[in-house]
Amino acid sequence: MKIVLASNNPGKLKELRAMLAPLGLELIAQGELGIPEAAEPFHTFVENALAKARHAAELSGLPALADDAGLCVDAFGGLPGVDTAYYATQFGYEKGDANNVRALLEQMQGLSNRRAAMVSTLVAVRSAQDPEPLIAVGRVVGEIAPAPVGSNGFGFDPVMFLPEFGQTFAQLPVEVKNANSHRGRAVQTMVELLRERWLAAP
């Protein structure tokens, strides 16, 4: 089965392809089909992921999978949330992972509450009008490290410190990260949903 990934993020594509490989699904990036990014006007991950999945399904005629993920910082009332990718632009920096990390560390200077969660919401639809989208949520709680550590991963991985591992996401081997990350947890749930709802033999 071919499924369009409603994202042009190479990091997400690589992770999701690896995690969905056991199902024998072929994941195609929407950019390969000339599909533009969907609008993401909503304030929740699930609404934005659903909008992206429906958009990709409508323009491709194929089932679609979308991921909306972000960092939710306790001290900021859960923000940046759905605006995680553009976080740095609020503070005069250009969009980009390194600038996002820099802006976050600047804004957290002097704060004792460094608790944060990485959240991933996956939505899959069989068609643009699918009345029963598959929804899977993964969440990992950790702390924002005082400085970036590690070179694996992307986004806020270098400053997302996980007490149970004593390391940041960016320090973990890829296999360990994929098995324990917010996206990894969401994919594990999504794989079960896909097996049960879409791939089960009649």
C-alpha positions as CSV (number, residue, x, y, z in Angstrom):
1,M,0.0,0.0,0.0
2,K,1.2,3.5,-0.9
3,I,0.7,6.2,1.7
4,V,1.5,9.9,1.2
5,L,3.4,11.5,4.1
6,A,1.9,15.0,4.5
7,S,5.3,16.5,5.4
8,N,8.4,17.7,3.6
9,N,10.6,17.3,6.7
10,P,13.4,14.9,5.8
11,G,14.0,14.0,9.5
12,K,10.4,12.9,9.9
13,L,10.3,11.0,6.6
14,K,13.4,9.1,7.5
15,E,12.1,8.2,11.0
16,L,8.7,7.2,9.8
17,R,9.9,5.1,6.8
18,A,12.1,3.1,9.2
19,M,9.3,2.6,11.7
20,L,6.6,1.7,9.2
21,A,8.8,-0.7,7.2
22,P,7.6,-3.8,9.0
23,L,4.1,-3.2,7.7
24,G,5.4,-3.2,4.1
25,L,3.9,0.3,3.5
26,E,5.5,2.6,0.9
27,L,5.7,6.1,2.3
28,I,5.9,8.8,-0.3
29,A,6.7,12.4,0.6
30,Q,4.1,14.8,-0.6
31,G,6.8,16.9,-2.2
32,E,7.7,14.1,-4.5
33,L,4.1,14.4,-5.9
34,G,4.3,18.2,-6.1
35,I,1.8,18.6,-3.3
36,P,2.3,22.0,-1.4
37,E,2.3,22.3,2.3
38,A,-1.2,22.6,3.9
39,A,-2.4,25.5,6.0
40,E,-2.1,24.8,9.7
41,P,-4.4,27.4,11.3
42,F,-5.3,25.4,14.4
43,H,-4.1,25.5,18.0
44,T,-4.0,21.8,18.6
45,F,-1.8,19.1,17.1
46,V,-4.7,16.8,16.2
47,E,-6.6,19.5,14.2
48,N,-3.5,20.5,12.3
49,A,-2.5,16.8,11.6
50,L,-6.0,16.1,10.3
51,A,-6.0,19.1,8.0
52,K,-2.6,18.1,6.6
53,A,-3.7,14.5,6.0
54,R,-6.9,15.4,4.3
55,H,-5.1,18.0,2.1
56,A,-2.5,15.4,1.0
57,A,-5.1,12.7,0.4
58,E,-7.3,15.1,-1.7
59,L,-4.4,16.2,-3.9
60,S,-2.9,12.7,-4.3
61,G,-5.9,10.4,-4.4
62,L,-4.0,8.2,-2.0
63,P,-4.3,7.4,1.7
64,A,-2.3,9.9,3.7
65,L,-0.4,10.1,7.0
66,A,0.4,13.4,8.8
67,D,2.4,14.1,11.9
68,D,2.0,17.3,13.9
69,A,4.5,17.5,16.7
70,G,6.0,20.0,19.0
71,L,7.5,21.0,22.3
72,C,5.2,21.8,25.2
73,V,7.0,23.7,28.0
74,D,5.4,23.8,31.4
75,A,6.7,27.2,32.3
76,F,5.2,28.6,29.1
77,G,1.8,27.2,29.7
78,G,2.4,24.4,27.1
79,L,3.8,26.7,24.4
80,P,5.3,26.7,21.8
81,G,3.1,23.7,21.0
82,V,1.9,23.8,17.4
83,D,4.2,26.8,16.7
84,T,7.4,24.9,17.6
85,A,8.9,24.9,14.1
86,Y,8.6,28.7,14.0
87,Y,9.6,29.4,17.6
88,A,12.7,31.3,16.8
89,T,11.0,33.7,14.5
90,Q,9.0,35.2,17.5
91,F,12.4,36.5,18.8
92,G,13.8,37.9,15.6
93,Y,15.7,34.8,14.5
94,E,15.4,33.0,11.2
95,K,13.4,29.8,11.2
96,G,15.7,26.8,11.9
97,D,16.5,24.1,14.4
98,A,19.7,25.8,15.8
99,N,17.9,29.1,16.2
100,N,14.9,27.5,17.9
101,V,17.2,25.9,20.5
102,R,19.0,29.2,21.0
103,A,15.8,31.1,21.5
104,L,14.4,28.5,23.9
105,L,17.5,28.6,26.1
106,E,17.5,32.4,26.1
107,Q,13.8,32.4,27.2
108,M,14.4,29.8,29.9
109,Q,17.3,31.6,31.5
110,G,16.8,31.8,35.3
111,L,13.7,29.5,35.3
112,S,13.8,26.7,37.8
113,N,10.9,24.8,36.2
114,R,12.4,23.2,33.1
115,R,9.9,20.4,32.7
116,A,8.7,19.9,29.1
117,A,7.0,17.3,26.9
118,M,7.6,16.4,23.3
119,V,4.3,15.5,21.7
120,S,3.6,13.8,18.4
121,T,0.1,13.3,17.0
122,L,-0.2,11.1,13.9
123,V,-3.4,11.0,11.8
124,A,-4.0,8.7,8.9
125,V,-6.9,8.9,6.4
126,R,-8.0,6.6,3.6
127,S,-9.3,9.5,1.6
128,A,-9.9,13.2,2.0
129,Q,-13.4,12.6,3.3
130,D,-12.6,9.6,5.6
131,P,-15.1,9.9,8.5
132,E,-12.9,7.6,10.7
133,P,-9.4,8.9,10.8
134,L,-6.8,6.9,12.7
135,I,-5.3,9.0,15.5
136,A,-2.3,8.1,17.6
137,V,-0.6,10.3,20.2
138,G,2.9,9.8,21.7
139,R,4.3,11.9,24.6
140,V,7.6,12.0,26.4
141,V,8.3,14.1,29.4
142,G,11.7,15.4,30.3
143,E,13.6,18.6,31.1
144,I,15.2,21.3,29.0
145,A,18.9,21.0,29.4
146,P,21.0,24.1,30.1
147,A,22.9,23.7,26.8
148,P,22.7,21.4,23.7
149,V,24.3,18.0,24.0
150,G,24.6,15.3,21.3
151,S,24.6,15.2,17.5
152,N,21.8,12.7,16.7
153,G,18.3,13.7,15.9
154,F,16.9,17.1,14.9
155,G,14.7,19.9,16.3
156,F,14.9,20.2,20.1
157,D,16.5,16.8,20.5
158,P,19.9,18.3,21.8
159,V,18.2,20.0,24.7
160,M,15.5,17.5,25.6
161,F,17.0,15.7,28.6
162,L,15.4,12.4,29.6
163,P,16.0,11.5,33.3
164,E,15.4,7.8,32.7
165,F,18.3,7.6,30.2
166,G,20.4,10.4,31.8
167,Q,20.9,11.8,28.3
168,T,19.3,14.0,25.7
169,F,17.5,12.6,22.7
170,A,20.4,13.7,20.6
171,Q,22.8,11.5,22.6
172,L,20.8,8.3,22.2
173,P,21.5,5.8,19.4
174,V,18.9,6.1,16.6
175,E,17.3,2.8,17.4
176,V,16.9,3.7,21.1
177,K,15.5,7.1,20.3
178,N,13.0,5.7,17.7
179,A,11.7,3.2,20.2
180,N,11.3,5.7,23.0
181,S,10.6,9.1,21.4
182,H,7.2,10.8,21.2
183,R,7.1,10.0,17.5
184,G,8.2,6.4,18.2
185,R,5.4,5.9,20.7
186,A,2.8,7.5,18.4
187,V,4.0,5.2,15.5
188,Q,3.8,2.1,17.7
189,T,0.1,2.9,18.4
190,M,-0.5,3.8,14.7
191,V,1.1,0.6,13.5
192,E,-1.4,-1.4,15.7
193,L,-4.3,0.7,14.3
194,L,-3.2,0.3,10.7
195,R,-2.9,-3.5,11.2
196,E,-6.3,-3.7,12.9
197,R,-8.3,-1.3,10.7
198,W,-6.7,-1.1,7.3
199,L,-4.5,-4.2,6.8
200,A,-6.5,-7.0,8.6
201,A,-7.6,-9.7,6.2
202,P,-11.4,-9.8,5.7
